[in-house]
Amino acid sequence: MNYPKPIVIVDTETTGMSPTRGRIIEIACIRIENGVEVDRFVSLVDPDMRIGLEIKAITTITPDMLKSAPSFAQIAPRVDEIFKDAILCAHNARFDYWFIKAEMERAGY
């Protein structure tokens, strides 16, 4: 099957529900071109903010796991690369899109 554009399947974990106040703490992306996986990127992300108990309970991501993780600004070039000319596909696409958009803007993209 031939697809008109690449698709990136994405999932994020965040510090909360608001992309203006919250940050991404994990991102996973799989790029599909013509039905074939051609790239994959997964990373924890240091949000440079406190993670609440409810987020730890939902995601099982702890502050200790994020201590050595890169900032979003550090991974932004890779995120930009994997999404180039692609359609975003996600379970909760609007949520993931707005968080990624906010993080990319903060990183200067």
N, C-alpha and C positions, 0 to 999 in steps of 0.2 A: 504494500500500500504506500502511495506517495502522499506526503503531507506538505502543505504549502509553506509551512514555517516550522522551525524547531519548537519543541515544547520543553519547558523546564518544570518538572514536578518538584514542589518545594514544601517544606514544613519548617516552622519556626517555633521556638519556645521563647517566652518573654517574661519580663519582670512584672507585667501587669496587662491591663486591657487597653491602655491609651498609648498610641505611638508618640504623642507629644511628651508624655511624662515617663513612659516605660522604655525599656531597651530590650534588644534581642540578646538572649543568653545561649541560644543554640540555633544553628541553621543547617539544613540538609537540602541539597539540590541534586537532581538527576536530570541531565540534558538528553533528550531523545530527538534524533533526526531520522526521518523516514522509518520510524518504528524501531530504531536500534539505539541502545544506550551508547552515547559517545563520550560522556564526561560525567563525573560525579565529584561533589564537594560537600564535606561535612565538617563542621567545626563548632566547638564550644566558643563562646564569646564573653570576654570580661565586660560587664555592663558599667563598671565604675560607679556602681550604686549598690545599696543593700538589697538582698533578696528576701522577701517576706516568707514566713513559715508556710503560708498557703501555696506559694509558688514552689517551694521545696517539696511540699506534699504532692502537688499535681505533677511536677516534672521529674522528681527525684534528683534534680541537679542541686548540688550544695555549693556554698561559697568556696570551700576548699578545692572543688573541681575547677573553679573558674580562676583561681589565683595565677596559674601559668598560661591561661588562655589569651589569645590575641584580642586586641580591641577591635571593634567593628571597622574602624578606619584602616587598620592593618590588613583586614581581609577584603575590604571594599573593592580593590582592583580585581580580585579573583571572582567576587560576586558579579561585578560588572561584566567580566569576560564570559562567565557561564550563561548569563542572561542575554547576551548580545543577540538582537534580532529574533528573540524567542517569545513565545506565548507562555505566560505563567499559568500553571495548573496546580491547584491545591484544594484540600478538603474545605478549608475556610479561606478562600482566595482573597476576599476583601481584607480580612484581618492580616494575613501574611503580607499582602501587597502594601498596605499602609505602613506596616512596621518596616519593611525593607526600604520603601520609598523614603521614610523619615530618616532611617539610618544612613542611607546613601547620600541624602541631602546634607546631613550633619558632617559626613566625610568629604563633602565638596563635590559630589557627583550630581 
